[in-house]
Amino acid sequence: MKKTGLTIAVVGATGAVGKEMLAALESRRFPFAELRLFASERSVGKSLACAGKSWTCAKLAKGAFQGVDFAFFDASDEVSREWVKEARDAGAIVIDNSGTFRMHPEVTLAVPEVNGARLKDLGPGALVAGPNCTTAQLVVALKPLHDRYGLKRVIVSTYQSVSGAGAAAIEELRSQTGDVLAGREARAAKLKYPIAFNLIPQIGGFLSGADEGTTSEEKKVIEETRKILELPNLAVACTAIRVPTVACHAESVNAEFERAPDPAEARRLLEKFPGVEVIDLPEYPMNLHGAGRDPVYVGRIRKDPSHPNGLQFWVVADNLRKGAALNAIQIAEALLA
Ligand SMILES: NC(=O)c1ccc[n+]([C@@H]2O[C@H](COP(=O)([O-])OP(=O)(O)OC[C@H]3O[C@@H](n4cnc5c(N)ncnc54)[C@H](OP(=O)(O)O)[C@@H]3O)[C@@H](O)[C@H]2O)c1
């Protein structure tokens, strides 16, 4: 495959992830010559800047992916279901950030620092999925600890910003905050309940059957963590909570291992792991550190007093970056390498 002068497509270029894609393509100097931007009908003709040029949004249509080397899908499950095949048939390598193909047994679900070896030998027409934003940062923090101590069980509670629900949810938090401060009623539209000055312990719909009481977001974290870490029987429990922040997801993690972890050694292992930055004692990572930045920040690393082989810690990362756009570009970079 050629490695410079690439033609790339970004589907969903005007969305929360799409905009971050353009920023990350630029900041990582991704070697493209032509950029095709796609969005919904309402954005046709809109111009977006990337790498010193202005690019115009179009609507997806037959032939849209002819000559495209990499197609990044950052729109919705429906759009991916409808258009990924067309892009692959045209010979593009598709990197899909939607939830559509992640758990398909033949699709690589990739976080390059963790399972980058899986990206070898993929060429034109290949499909690689990027994980749910919450999973991406979790597996990066777990991997070096698993390699040393052998992971057995994970309990994670998430504090997920509204950007995880897209551009409309960011706008909703902003306008509701103004409404509440002005003494007006906050009205929900994109999210189920008002999010300003509130926490919502539901992300996605509630599942039924054996998963009754679990949300679709929590199920994604459970299944995707197992798939990426290649631990199909890993015990994982997740409570996913929407919080009134704009950027970054934060996670409180309790992990149980085969062997007793040493917090000081765990800190060193995390410090050495690619993509991780440790901020610990007396400081700790906050959304303020992560917003607009690439690393997965880990801190509050300490023994879990409830279990001899337990470790607890706090993880913060920009869900639009490591949770989506940056991770997708790292996948493309790994494929080019
Ligand atoms: N937000 C995150 O943290 C995150 C993390 C990981 C994965 N993801 C996934 O990434 C995808 C995008 O999420 P987001 O948060 O960026 O959502 P978003 O802000 O709502 O953006 C959706 C994008 O899709 C475009 N779109 C809608 N209908 C389309 C169509 N028929 N054809 C082409 N484009 C269309 C929209 O264009 P208009 O502006 O014209 O409507 C917009 O650019 C989703 O699949 C999501 O699950 C998101």
The ligand as an SDF file (V2000), in Angstrom:
LIG
                    3D

 48 52  0  0  0  0  0  0  0  0999 V2000
  -18.6380   10.7900   21.1670 N   0  0  0  0  0  0  0  0  0  0  0  0
  -17.7690    9.8760   21.5880 C   0  0  0  0  0  0  0  0  0  0  0  0
  -17.0910   10.0390   22.6200 O   0  0  0  0  0  0  0  0  0  0  0  0
  -17.5920    8.6010   20.8030 C   0  0  0  0  0  0  0  0  0  0  0  0
  -16.5780    7.7190   21.1800 C   0  0  0  0  0  0  0  0  0  0  0  0
  -16.4140    6.5140   20.4770 C   0  0  0  0  0  0  0  0  0  0  0  0
  -17.2420    6.2380   19.4190 C   0  0  0  0  0  0  0  0  0  0  0  0
  -18.2250    7.1190   19.0740 N   0  0  0  0  0  0  0  0  0  0  0  0
  -19.0600    6.8040   17.9210 C   0  0  0  0  0  0  0  0  0  0  0  0
  -18.7050    7.7310   16.8890 O   0  0  0  0  0  0  0  0  0  0  0  0
  -19.8520    8.0190   16.0950 C   0  0  0  0  0  0  0  0  0  0  0  0
  -20.0770    9.5380   16.0570 C   0  0  0  0  0  0  0  0  0  0  0  0
  -20.3550    9.9950   17.3680 O   0  0  0  0  0  0  0  0  0  0  0  0
  -20.4450   11.5570   17.6980 P   0  0  0  0  0  0  0  0  0  0  0  0
  -20.4480   11.6210   19.1760 O   0  0  0  0  0  0  0  0  0  0  0  0
  -19.4400   12.3220   16.9320 O   0  0  0  0  0  0  0  0  0  0  0  0
  -21.9110   11.9100   17.1530 O   0  0  0  0  0  0  0  0  0  0  0  0
  -22.4690   13.3300   16.6100 P   0  0  0  0  0  0  0  0  0  0  0  0
  -21.7540   14.4610   17.2400 O   0  0  0  0  0  0  0  0  0  0  0  0
  -23.9440   13.2510   16.7470 O   0  0  0  0  0  0  0  0  0  0  0  0
  -22.0710   13.3280   15.0560 O   0  0  0  0  0  0  0  0  0  0  0  0
  -22.7430   12.5120   14.1040 C   0  0  0  0  0  0  0  0  0  0  0  0
  -22.1500   12.7830   12.7410 C   0  0  0  0  0  0  0  0  0  0  0  0
  -22.7720   11.9020   11.8000 O   0  0  0  0  0  0  0  0  0  0  0  0
  -23.2310   12.6930   10.6870 C   0  0  0  0  0  0  0  0  0  0  0  0
  -24.3240   12.0310   10.0040 N   0  0  0  0  0  0  0  0  0  0  0  0
  -25.6100   11.8760   10.4170 C   0  0  0  0  0  0  0  0  0  0  0  0
  -26.3270   11.2550    9.4510 N   0  0  0  0  0  0  0  0  0  0  0  0
  -25.4670   11.0020    8.4310 C   0  0  0  0  0  0  0  0  0  0  0  0
  -25.6130   10.4110    7.1450 C   0  0  0  0  0  0  0  0  0  0  0  0
  -26.7730    9.9090    6.7250 N   0  0  0  0  0  0  0  0  0  0  0  0
  -24.5270   10.3400    6.3360 N   0  0  0  0  0  0  0  0  0  0  0  0
  -23.3130   10.8390    6.7370 C   0  0  0  0  0  0  0  0  0  0  0  0
  -23.1270   11.4270    7.9420 N   0  0  0  0  0  0  0  0  0  0  0  0
  -24.1980   11.5020    8.7740 C   0  0  0  0  0  0  0  0  0  0  0  0
  -23.6090   13.9990   11.3140 C   0  0  0  0  0  0  0  0  0  0  0  0
  -23.7170   15.0010   10.3300 O   0  0  0  0  0  0  0  0  0  0  0  0
  -24.5800   16.3700   10.5910 P   0  0  0  0  0  0  0  0  0  0  0  0
  -23.7200   17.2630   11.4340 O   0  0  0  0  0  0  0  0  0  0  0  0
  -24.7620   16.8890    9.2140 O   0  0  0  0  0  0  0  0  0  0  0  0
  -25.8340   15.9550   11.2650 O   0  0  0  0  0  0  0  0  0  0  0  0
  -22.3990   14.2160   12.2260 C   0  0  0  0  0  0  0  0  0  0  0  0
  -21.2950   14.6170   11.4680 O   0  0  0  0  0  0  0  0  0  0  0  0
  -21.0070    7.2190   16.7060 C   0  0  0  0  0  0  0  0  0  0  0  0
  -21.1120    6.0040   16.0120 O   0  0  0  0  0  0  0  0  0  0  0  0
  -20.5440    6.9750   18.1260 C   0  0  0  0  0  0  0  0  0  0  0  0
  -21.1080    5.8110   18.6950 O   0  0  0  0  0  0  0  0  0  0  0  0
  -18.4130    8.2880   19.7370 C   0  0  0  0  0  0  0  0  0  0  0  0
  1  2  1  0
  2  3  2  0
  2  4  1  0
  4  5  1  0
  4 48  2  0
  5  6  2  0
  6  7  1  0
  7  8  2  0
  8  9  1  0
  8 48  1  0
  9 10  1  0
  9 46  1  0
 10 11  1  0
 11 12  1  0
 11 44  1  0
 12 13  1  0
 13 14  1  0
 14 15  2  0
 14 16  1  0
 14 17  1  0
 17 18  1  0
 18 19  2  0
 18 20  1  0
 18 21  1  0
 21 22  1  0
 22 23  1  0
 23 24  1  0
 23 42  1  0
 24 25  1  0
 25 26  1  0
 25 36  1  0
 26 27  1  0
 26 35  1  0
 27 28  2  0
 28 29  1  0
 29 30  1  0
 29 35  2  0
 30 31  1  0
 30 32  2  0
 32 33  1  0
 33 34  2  0
 34 35  1  0
 36 37  1  0
 36 42  1  0
 37 38  1  0
 38 39  2  0
 38 40  1  0
 38 41  1  0
 42 43  1  0
 44 45  1  0
 44 46  1  0
 46 47  1  0
M  CHG  2   8   1  16  -1
M  END
$$$$
